[in-house]
Structures are given as structure tokens and as C-alpha cells.
């Protein structure tokens, strides 16, 4: 909120402060609802020791050119079933 209060445009500053206030209200309301349900609902937040998905460059495969689009003439790649320019199949 401190950063939002430094926005120069008064209308934008007011809009941003209202967004933040609404967000905080929603968080408080959500916490109250979850607390009122007791232990019957699992927490949506799970801490993990490692990332859920490991990234690796070995999984990335280079795309190969498959030909030209019959509709617009753009180059098609083998990994897509449609033209990336016009969307034709």
C-alpha cells in the first residue's frame, strides 16, 4: 500500500488502493471461511522440498519444418497441427 500511495495520478492511485483493500478483505474472508470449516478441508497451500516440475533442456526438442500452409503460405512446423500465422489446419 505504501508503493500504491506514491502513484502520481490521483485516479490511478485511488483505483490501485481500492484493489488492494478488496484483495485484503477477500483474504480475510477466505481465512475466516476455512477456519470455520475446521479440519474438514485440506489446506490449498502445500510446501514442497523441491520444485513440482523439474526443468531440463534435454526435454526440449527442436521443431522441424513440415511445409507451407495451404491457406497463407507461411512455414509450418512439425510440432503443430495448425498454421501459427492464420490458424488453418
Secondary structure, 3 states (H helix, E strand, C coil): CCCHHHCCCHHHHHHHHHHHHHHHHHHHHHHHHHHHCHHHCCCCCCCCCCCCCCCCHHHCCCCCEEEECCCCCCEEECCCCCCCCCCCC
